[in-house]
Amino acid sequence: MNIEGFRDYCLSMDGVTGKIPFGKFAHRFDSLLVFYVLDHMFCMVDMDDFTSVSFRSTDEEIARITERYSAVTTPVNKALKFWLRVNLNEDMPDSVIYSCVRRAYEIIKEKYSKKNTE
């Protein structure tokens, strides 16, 4: 997996945008690329150190994925409840990582689509 292919995959999903929002807080965050749907984050990567992917999930899915793969760690920012970080090139296949990112997109899109119609 490479950053260009991963970025293209995320941006191929309907309504997704990519932003680098955290650089204004500290220079060390200038390389964090965050993917959004409906103005809410669902995935992020470090473009300068593309060794892991962080994405949104659910309690049930976090438990299941964590049990199965040793590549799963907690996000750098522990305040990101319902997020996982997966180290690349370990025991989680790229196809599963892509599926998890797609699922993260679906979770956020479903959650905030409902709020927009209420």
C-alpha positions in Angstrom: 0.0 0.0 0.0 1.2 3.5 -0.8 0.0 6.9 0.2 -1.1 7.9 -3.4 -3.2 4.8 -3.9 -4.7 5.1 -0.4 -5.5 8.8 -1.0 -7.1 8.0 -4.3 -9.2 5.2 -2.7 -10.5 7.5 0.0 -11.3 10.3 -2.4 -13.1 7.9 -4.7 -16.0 7.6 -2.2 -18.9 9.8 -2.7 -18.7 13.2 -1.0 -15.2 12.7 0.5 -12.8 15.5 0.9 -9.2 15.5 2.2 -7.8 18.3 4.4 -4.7 19.0 6.5 -6.5 20.7 9.4 -4.1 20.3 12.3 -1.0 22.2 11.1 -2.4 25.4 12.6 -2.1 23.9 16.0 1.6 22.8 15.7 4.0 22.4 12.8 4.5 18.7 13.5 0.9 18.1 12.4 1.4 19.6 8.9 1.6 16.1 7.4 -1.7 14.7 8.9 -4.1 14.2 6.0 -7.7 13.7 7.3 -10.6 12.4 5.2 -14.1 13.8 5.7 -17.6 13.0 4.7 -20.4 15.4 5.6 -17.8 17.5 7.3 -16.9 14.8 9.8 -13.6 12.8 10.0 -13.6 9.1 9.2 -9.9 8.4 8.5 -6.5 10.0 8.8 -2.9 9.2 7.8 0.5 10.8 8.2 1.7 11.6 4.6 5.4 11.9 5.7 5.3 8.7 7.7 2.8 6.4 6.0 3.2 3.5 8.4 -0.3 3.5 9.9 -3.9 4.4 9.2 -6.4 5.6 11.8 -10.1 5.2 11.2 -13.5 5.4 12.9 -15.2 2.2 14.0 -17.8 0.9 16.5 -17.3 -0.7 19.9 -18.2 -4.2 18.5 -16.0 -3.9 15.5 -13.1 -2.6 17.5 -13.3 -5.6 19.8 -13.5 -8.0 16.9 -10.7 -6.4 14.9 -8.4 -6.0 17.9 -8.8 -9.7 18.8 -7.9 -10.8 15.3 -5.0 -8.6 14.3 -1.8 -7.6 16.3 -1.4 -4.7 13.9 -4.1 -2.8 15.7 -3.1 -0.2 18.2 -4.8 2.7 19.9 -4.8 6.1 18.1 -2.1 8.6 19.0 -4.8 10.9 20.4 -6.6 8.8 23.0 -9.5 11.3 22.9 -10.6 9.7 19.6 -13.2 7.3 21.0 -14.2 4.7 18.6 -11.1 5.0 16.5 -8.4 2.4 15.7 -4.9 2.8 14.4 -3.6 0.0 12.2 0.1 -0.4 11.5 0.7 -1.2 7.9 2.7 -4.1 6.6 1.9 -6.3 9.6 -0.7 -9.1 9.9 -3.7 -7.1 8.6 -4.0 -7.5 4.8 -4.4 -4.3 2.8 -7.8 -5.5 1.5 -9.1 -5.7 5.1 -7.7 -2.2 5.9 -9.5 -0.9 2.8 -12.7 -2.6 4.0 -12.3 -1.0 7.4 -11.8 2.4 5.9 -14.9 1.9 3.7 -16.8 0.9 6.8 -15.6 4.0 8.7 -16.9 6.1 5.8 -20.3 4.3 6.0 -20.5 4.8 9.8 -20.0 8.5 9.5 -22.2 9.0 6.4 -25.1 7.1 8.0 -24.8 8.9 11.3 -24.7 12.4 9.9 -27.1 11.8 7.0 -29.8 11.1 9.6 -29.0 14.3 11.5 -29.3 16.3 8.3 -32.8 15.0 7.6 -34.2 15.7 11.1 
